[in-house]
Amino acid sequence: MHPLSQKTDLTYGIKSTSYFFNEHTKNLFPGSSFNKDPFREDGSDLAICMHEISDSARLIDTLSSIEYYLLDFKGKIIITTNQPVSHLKKIEAYLSTSTAPVSIIEVQENATVAEVRNFLANTLNYNWLLFMEPGMSFIKNPLVAIKSTIADLGVNFINLPLISSDHRTVYSLGGTLLTDENNRYVGGGNCFDFKPGFEYTDYKIKNPFLSDNLASNACVINRKNFLHEGGFTSNTTPGLEDVAFSLHLYEKSVKIGNINEFVLINNSPLTENQNQANGLGVLNPNDDQSKDLKIIDGAVIKNKLKTKKRIALLVDIKDWAFDNIAKNIEHNLSKKYDFTIYYLADFAGERWLELFVVLYKEKHDMIMFFWRLVTKQIFSEANKQYIQDHFNISKETYERYLNNTIILTGVYDHLFLTPDGINNSLDIFSNHVDGYFVASNKLKHIYDHIPGFMKPHSVIQDGVDTDKFHRIPGATFSDASAPLVVGWAGNSKWGMDVDGIDHKGFETIINPAISELIEEGYKIKLIYADRHEPSTHIPRSEMNNFYNKLDVYICTSDIEGTPNPVLESMACGIGIVSTDVGIVKEVLGKEQQKFILEERTKECLKKKLITLINDRSILHILAAENKIRINNWTWKSKCEKFETFFDYYFFKRDSQRFRIKRFPFPTAKPKVTHEENEPVNILFRLNLDIMQELGHWKELQTETKNWYYNEYEILPLWYKRLGHIIKVLTGKRSIKSLFKK
């Protein structure tokens, strides 16, 4: 039975059959060849093997994904290289900070990949080997799926399906031996002919399945059986070793399994003459008829003139978090795209709908909304009425414009994840946007499993500008005779007016912990910059000096996506004590992870700080590790992910793979309860508190300060007045306040 029958057809010439088995039968044969070496879920009998380090940044991405998704991996990661290990200083520096168990083995200078893999099979003691290419990255833990495939199918050789470098389409699934129309052997490739418009998340593979080709770029083998079958043939044409080995296995009637989950992304881009959808090279680059064609993920499309695509970046207000991200994108990618940054604050008050007319007239190729709730208003009934009444733009014309424009957003926070919040956001992720990213692997796990939401394209974390944030020459840590200097920055009241919870932890964790330590006789000093205390405000331009005065930066947030002060502090070469929030576990190394709070309490924070007070030498260890780790979080590297993100949706539009966006689109109305601060116009909310979650602040102009401190939002005046009246009715303000002038 075809495992993907609802989504795709088989590649030409490929047939399928059913495999029926009793899951208990394997227990009758404990001595059978396929479970003499049982596969363990902790990976303790597995070596993950990669060869040749041509791009250290990509290899570090691979190791980072292993650190995060194979957190308790008990096996070994083997990196082989033809270069002298002494030349790999950047890799070795990173490995010194990594929680992953890695060894680098130097092999013969001219050794081929096949010879290296045969060498590892002969020398390693692990019973199972996972061969993969450096630069591939995990998106989930594969070990349970591998174990199930081995046990259920009785196989010693297993393929791992791959996602393409665009993070959405299928690179490979189900290895098969392929022939041409004359039944002459050609090579190996996919079993399936993937339909245009489908992404890997659309394919639901119920069970592992068998096929007849082992793809050595991502596979698991039983080491003893691999050697028993002779290993890879070293005299085969480079790149065809696995095909020759697969033909040998076919002739010997040896089964090859395929796990039923996508666990790896192949970050190597496809070449223009490569067609991964069917595994065959279909174009001759010297053929004149081929020169205006391009192969991308199995689709043949016309190359267009290479003019810059126009992208609108919509941020909340100048010099704040989203503006910082937008400006870094513009700085790093402006050679490829033509960017325009729009500030929502410029369309305040009665002008709040003018923005969407400006965008309509500009006809950008793509609009990136950094604050996702704004997409609700562009699809609203109010916008439809506004453009008809004031500009005579019909519903049909504007809907056509929206469908000709790529609309994207990002998720930087853990807001709106209650049942009501998810219901209110359903329109965003089912109609309004063509795609979105999330800012941490934690958020990806959450959004991957929300029913009715499209899946996020990828994870794009914030970066840090190491030119602005760095260690000042001459800066030193305090010694044992002086207080340990700890610091914090942000808005201590963030979100408290809504739910009463101290989300930043400054008032209920940091302040009490420091006060108690001082009372107990410990030498410690707190320096902080709290937006809620204007006297402590520090201009953005002075934050590098602020961090350099500290020994340790403390983060006790509970729901942040990216605590940017953590990244900035690391770039300034100081230690971190933090909750496991957002990207913290992704960015911190093995020594720093010892200072992630096991519990979000002042008692736990005190224990970590006492350790540092008593042993100041740890500060130097943490600082050195942080400087190494932060080098992989620069804005340049993060903007490469934005480039992949943008390119994928341009490709998807050009190949006509988008679904229809409806305009106007009815939106769920948020409930107004006594506990809520005021009825929120969720269609176009600029909650300035929320924008501070990213940890950036600026020296506000007078008008902006008034907006913030009076808790005003960019809403029509009549709506603000209605909110004031409801506050009176719910007892949150006095009747007299209605008559204040």
N, C-alpha and C positions, 0 to 999 in steps of 0.2 A: 504494500500500500504506500502510495506517494505521501511522504510526511508533510509536504507543503501544498497539497492538492488545491486548496482554496486560494492560494496566493500566486502560484507560479506554475509553469510547465517544466518538464524535464528538458535538458539540453538535447539537441538532435542526436538520435541514435541510442539514447539512454533509456533503459527499462527499469521498472521497480517491481519488487515483490514484497510479500509480508513475511515477518519473522515472528513466530509465536513461541512463547516460552513460559515455563512455570518458575516464578521467582524463587521457589524453594528447592528446585532441582539442584542448584549449585551446592547445596548443603550435603547432597548425597556423595559428592566426589571431592573430599578435602584434599586429595593428592593429585587432582587434575593439573595439567600444565599451566592453566591460566590463574590458579590461585595458590600455587606454591609460594608465590611472593605477593601476599595481600597488599593492596594499596591502602595506606592509612590517611585519614582525613586531616591529620595535622602535618602531612607531608614529610614525616620523619624518615621515610625511605625513598625520598625523591630528591634529585638534583635538577635544578633549572639551569640549562646550559645555553650560553650566548657566545658567539664568536665575533671577533674583530670590532674594535672601538673606533669607528671612523668619525663619529659625532658624539662628543662627550655630553652635550646638552640632552640629546635624545636618550642616551643611556641613563642619564640621571632621571629623566622622566620615567623610564621603565622601572628603575629602582624605587622611585617615589611611589609608583602605583603598587609595587609589591609591599612596600612598607605599610601602606594604608589598607589594602584589601587582603593581604595575607599576613595579618598582624601577628598571629601566633605560629607562623611557619617554622617547623622544626627541622626542615631539611637543609639544603645548601644551595647557594647560587654560585655557579661557576662561570667566570668570564675568561675566555681564552683570547689571546692576542698574539699577533706576529711581531709586535713592537716590543722593545725592551720595557719592562714594567717601570723602570725609572723615568720613562718619557710620559707617563700617565699621571702627572702630578695633580691635575684637577680632579681626576677620578679618585685617586687615592685620598685626596683631601676630603672629598665627599664621603667616601666609604668610612673614614674615621668618625663621621657623625651619624652614620646610618644604623638603624636598628636591624637591618636585614643581614643575615649571615652570608657574607660574600668572600670568595677567594678568587684571585686573578692568577691564571696560569699562562706562562709564556711558552708558546709552541714554536716549532720549526718555522723559519722565516717564510719559506715558499709553500707551506702546507696548505692544501685546499680545504674547503669546508668539510667535504666528505672525509678526508683524512683526519681532520681534527675530531669529528664526531666519532669516528671509529676508534681513535686514540682514547677519547673519554670513556667509551664503552668498555675498553680494555683495562683502564686504570682506576676508574672510580669504583667504590664499593656499594653504591646505592643501587637498589634493584630496579628502580624506575628512573628514567631520564625524560625531562621535558625539553625538547629542542625548540628554541624560538630565536627571532632576530632582535638584536639590540634596537631600541626605538619603538618596539611594540609596547603597548601599555595595557594593563589589566583594568577592566571596569567592574569586576566582581571577583570573588574567590572561586576558582574553578575546581577545587579539590573534591568537593562532594559529587559534582557532576562526573568527574573523571572516575571516581570510585564506583559510581552506579553503572557507568558504561562498561567498565571492566567486568563487574560482577554479573550484570544482566546479559551481556552479549558474549561473555567468555572470550575476550580479545586481549591480545598483548600489544596491539598497535592501534593508536587512537588519534584521529584528527581533531583539532580545535577550530571551530568556525571563526572567521575573522571579519571585523568591521573595517570598512575603507577609511582612508585618511580624512575623509570629509566628516567622519564621526556618525554618519547616518546610514549609508548604503552598505550592502553586503559585498565584501571582498571575496570571500570564499566560504562555501558550505557544502560539505559532502564531496570528498575527492573521488574522481572517476577517471579511468583511462579512456582516452578519446581517439577516434579514427576519423579520417576524412571520408568523402563520399565514395571513394574507391576502396574503402575498407583497408586502407593502409594505415599502419600505426602512426599517430602524430604526436601525442603527448598526454599530459595530465591536466585536469582542470576541474571545474565545478560540475556537480550533477544537474544543477538547475539553471533555467533561463529566467532570470528575474524580471518581473514586470516593471515597466517604468512607473514611477510615482510611489513605489513602496520602499520603506525603510526597514532596517533590521528589526525594529520593534514591532513591525506588522506581522512578522513570521513567528507563529507559535508552534514549536516543534514538541510534540507530546512526549516522545520517547527517543532515546539514542537509536541510531540505525547503522546499518552496514553499507560499505561501498568498496570499490576495488582499487583506490589509489591513496597512498600515504603522502601527504604534503609535508616535507621535512621542515618548512619554515615555521610551522606551529603544530607540533605533534608530541605525543607521549609514547614511549616505547618501553617494553620490558627489556632490560639490558641483556639478560642471559639469552632470551629468545632472539634478540637482535643479532647477537654474536653467533648463535646457533645457525641462523639463516645467512651468515656470511657478511653481514654489515653492508655498508654502501660500497659500490664498486668504484675504486679510485681512478680507473682509467676511462670512465665514462665522460662524455662532454660535460663540462662544468654547468651546473644548473639542472641536469637531467639525472643526477644520482638517485633521487627519490623515485623517479619514473622507472628506472631500471630495477630498483629494489622492489617496487610495487609489482612489476611484471614477474619477478621471481616469486613473490608471495602468492600471486594469482596462480602461477603454475603449480605451486605447492599446496594450493587450496587453503591458504592461511587467511583468516578473516581480518578485516580492518574496520574498526568502529569509528563512530562520530558522536561526540557529545551533543546534547540537545539544547545547549545554551550558548549564547554569544558572550564570551568572556574577555576577548582581546581586540584591541584596535591596532591595525597595521598602519603606522604613521608614515610609511614610505609612500609618496604619491605615485599614482599610475603614470607610466610614460604615455606619450601620445599615440604610440603604435601598439598599445597593450589593451586587450579587451578581457577584463577579468570576468565578465558575465558568462562567457562560455569557455574561457581558458585557451582560446586560439588567437594567434596573431592573424588579423583579417585584412590588414592594409599593408601595401608595399610603400614605404616612404618615398621611393623613387618614382612611383606612379603619379603622373600629372593629375589624374582625377582625384588623387588622395590628398593633395596639398591644401585643399580648402576644407578638409574634414578633420574632425577631432574625436577621439574616443575618450569618453569619461564614464566609468562605471557601466559600460555596456550600451550606452546611448551614443549614437552618431549624430552630431549636431554641426551646423555651419559655424566656422569661425567668423566672428564679427570684427569690424575695425576696432583696433585697440584704443578706444577713447576712454577717458576716465569716467567711471560710474560716479553718480552724484548721491551722496549720503547725507541725510539730515540727522544730527545728533540732538535729541531733546533732553535738556537737563533742567534742574529746578532753579538754581540761582548761581550767580557768578562766584567763583572761588571756593565753592563747597565741594563735597565729595564727588558727585557725579560730574561736575565741571572738570575736576582734576582728572578723572578717568577719560572724559571726552577729549581733553587737550592732549593727553598722552597718546590716545589713539590717533588723533590728527597729526601729532608730531612724528609718530613712527610709521604711519601708513599713507601719508599725503602724497607720496610719489605714485601711488597706485589709484587712490580714490580722491574725489573732490568733496571735501567735508564742509558743511555749514552747521555751526552750533547755534541752537535757539534756546533762549532762556524763558522758562514759563513765567518767571517773575515779571518779565516785560509785558505780559498780557494779563495784568492784575485787574481786579474789580470788574467793571462793566465790559472790559475788553477780552474777557476770558475765552470767548469763542472765535475771536479774530485769528488766532493762531492757525486754526484749521483751514481758514480761507487762504492765509499766506502760504501754507504748505501746498494747498491745491493749485495755486497759481504757479508755484515754483516747479512743480512736477519732478520732485526728486525720484531717483530710481529706488531708493530705500529710505525708510524712516526708522530710526532706533530710539525707542522710548525707554529711558533709563528707569523711570518710575511708571510701573505697569498700569496703575489705576487710571492714568491719563488716557489710555486707549479706550476706556469706557465712554469717554465724552465724544471722541471723534465718531463713534458709532451710535450716538444717542439720538433720540427723537428731537431733543432740543437743538442739536447741531443741524439736523435735517431742516427744521423749521427756520433756523437762523439763515442758512445759506439760500433758502428759497425766498424768504421775505426781503433780505437785504441785497442779494447778489443774483437772484433769479437763476440759481443753479438747481437743476432738477435732481430728484432722488436717483434716477437712473444714471445721470451723468456722473454724480458724485460716487455712486457705487462702482461704476466702471473705473473711475480714478483709483479708488481704494484697491480694486482687484488688479490694477496695473502696477501698483506700488507694493514693494516688499515691506511688510510691517513686522518689526522685531522688538523684543523687550528682554529684560534680564531680571532675575530674582536675586536680591542681595540680602534678604532678611527671612526670618521665620514667622512673619506676620500672616494673618488670615488663614490659619491652618485649623481653626475650629470648624465644626460642621457648617455653621452659618457662613464663616469666612470662605470656605471652599465653595459653597453654593454661590456666593456672591462673586466669586472669581471664575466660575465656570465659563462665562461668556468670553473672558479674555483668552483662555487657553483652548477654546473650541471654535471660536469664530474670529476674534479681533486680530490675532497675531499669526503670522506664518511660521514663526519659530521663536525660540528663546533659549537662553543659557541660564545656568545657576552659578553662584559664586563659591560653592564649596561642594565637596563630595557628600557631605551630610545632607545638603539640600537636594542633591541629585537623587539620593536614595529615597528621600521623602516624595519628591515630585514624580519619580518613576512609578510610584505606586498609588497615585491619586486617581481614582476612577473618573473617566470623562475628560481628563486633561491630556493633551498631547504630551509626549515625552520631551524632556529638554534635549537640545542638540548636544550639549557638552558642558563641562565645567570650565569656567574662566575666572580664576581667582584674581583679586587685585594684585598689582605689583607695587613696587616702591622705587622712588627716584633716588638712587644712591649718590647722585651729585648734590642733592639737597639734604639728604640724611646720611651722615657719616661720622666717624670718630674724629673729634677735634684733636690735632696734635697737642700733646702735653696733658690731655685729660687723664685722670687717674682714678682708681677706686679707693674708697676709704679703707683705712687699716683698722685693726682690732681696737685701737685706742679711740677711734672716732665712731659716731653713730653710723649705722647702715642707712644710706639714703635711698628711700623708695619713693616712687611717684605714680601718679595716675592723672589722666586727662579725659575730659568728656563732659557730658551733661548728666549730672547725678539724678535729675528728676525725669529722665527720659521714660515716657510711658506711664509714669506713676499717676498722672491725672486721669488715665483711662481705667486702669485695673488696680491701682494702689500697690503694685509690686515694685520693689527696688531692683529693676532689671540690670542695672549696672553694678549693684552690690557695694556702692561706695558708702552709703549710710549704714547699712546693716552688716557689712562684712569688713571692709577695709578700715574705716574709721575706728570702729570698736576694737578690731584686732590690734591696730597700732597703739591705741590708748591703753589697752590692757598690757601690752608688752612693755610700754614705758613705765606703767605702774608697778610691773613686776621686776623692774630694774634693768631691762635690756636696753642697749644703746641702739636706738633706731629713730629716724626722722622721716616725716612724710612731707613731700612737696607735691602740690596738685594744682591743676588748672580746671576749674569747674565753671561751665557756662552759666550755671545758676548763681554763682557768686562773682559778679563783675569785677570785684577787686582782685580776683585770682586769674583773670583773663590774660592769656599770652597770645600775641599775634602769631599767625601762621609762620611768618618769616623768622620768628625766634624759637620755634619748636626744636630745631636741631640743638640749640644751646640748652634748652630745657632738658632734653634726653641726656645730654652729655654730663649734666650735673648729677645724674642718678647712678646708683649702683644696680638697681633693679626696677623694672617696670612691672606693675601689678595690674592684671585684668581679671575681674571677677564677674563678667557679664554672663547672662544665661542664654540669650537667644540671638546674639549677633551673627551675621553671616561672615563678615570680615572685620575683625578688630584691627583697623589700620595702625593704631599706635603700637601694636605688637610688632608689625613689620618694620615700622620706622625705628623703634627701639632696637631691634635686632641689627638694623643697618648702622646704628650708632654704637654698636659694640657693647651693649649692656645685657645683663641677665633678665630673664622673664620668669614670673610666677603667674600662672593663669589657670582658669577653668578650661575644661575641654569644650571650647566653644568655637563654632565656625571652622576656620582653617588651621586652628592651633596645632592639632595633632599632625596635620600635613606638613607644616613648615618647620616644626621643632625637631631637633636631632635627638639622639639617644640619651645624652646627658641632660638636655633641657626637659625631656619628657618626664624625668624624675621630679620635676617641679610643676607638673600639671596636678591640680588639686583633685584628689580622689573624691572629695565631697565639697560641695559649694557652701562651706561654713567658715566662720571666723576661726574656729578651733583648728581646722585643717590649714588655713592660711598661716596661723601663728606657728604651727610646726615647721612649715617650709621656711618661714622667715628666720626662725630660731636656728635652723641648720646653717643658713647663710651668715647670720650674725656670729655664730661660733667658729665658722671656718670660711674666712674671706678668700682663701685660695680658690674656692669653687667659682667665684666671680670671674676669674681669668679663664677658667675652663669653659664656662658658659659663653663668655664673650667671644672666644676663639671659634667655638662651634657655631654660634649665631652668624658670625661674619662669613663663614663658609656656606651655610645654608641659605642665607639671604641672597647670595650671588645668583641663585637660580630663580629668584622672584623679582627680577628687574622688569620694568615696563616693556622693554624691548621684547623679552621672551613672552610676556603675556599678550602683547599686541599681535604676535604671530598667531595666537589662538583666535583673536578677533578676525584676523585675515582669513583663516580657515572658515570661521563662522559666516562671515560676509560672502565669501566665494561660493560656499555651498548653496546659499539661498539665491544668489545670482544664477548659478547653474540650474537650480530647480525651476526658477522662473523662465529662463531661456529655453528649457526643455519642456515647458508647459506642464509641470508636475504639481502646481498648486491647486488646492480646492477653492471653491467659491466663498468669498466673504460676503455676508449679508449686511445690508445697510437700509434703514437703521436696524439695530438689533436690540430686542427687549432685554433688559437687565434685571437681575434679582434686586429687590429693594432691601437694604439692611434694616433690621428691626431696631426700633428705638425702645430702650429699656431704661428703667430708673438708674441702673448702674452706669449707663453710658454717659460720657461727658456732655455730649450734645448730638443731635441728629447729624450724621456726617454725610455730606454730599459725596458719596463714594464714586460718583461719576467723574469728579474732577477735584480730587483732594490733594492739596499740597501741605501735608502735615510736617511742619518744619522740625518737630521733634524726631520724626521717623528718619528724616534725611541725615540726622546726626548719628544714626547707628553706624555709619561707615567710619566714624571716629575723626572726621575732619571738622575744623572750625575756621572761622575767618573773623577779621576785625570788621564787625557789621557797620554798615552805614545807618544813619539815624532812622530812616524810614523802615529798613528791614528789622532793626531792633524793636521798633514799635510793633511790627507784625508779630514777632516772636513773643515778646513779653506779655502782650495782650491776648495771646493764643488765637490770633486771627488767622484765617486761611484765605486763599485766593478764591473767593466766592462772591456772587452778586450780593449787593447791599441788603436787598430784601430778605435773602436767605440767612444772612448773619443776624438780622433782627428777629426772624422767626426762631433761630436757635437760642437767642437771648430769652425770648418769651418762654420757650419750653424749659429752659434752665430754671426760670422762676417757678413754673408750674410743678417741676419736680423737686423743688426745694433747694436747688444748688445756688440760687442767687435770691436776693431780697427783692420785694416789690419796688422798694425805693430806687433800686438800681435802674429800673426802666425809665426813671425821670431824671437821671443824672445828665448834666450837660458837660 
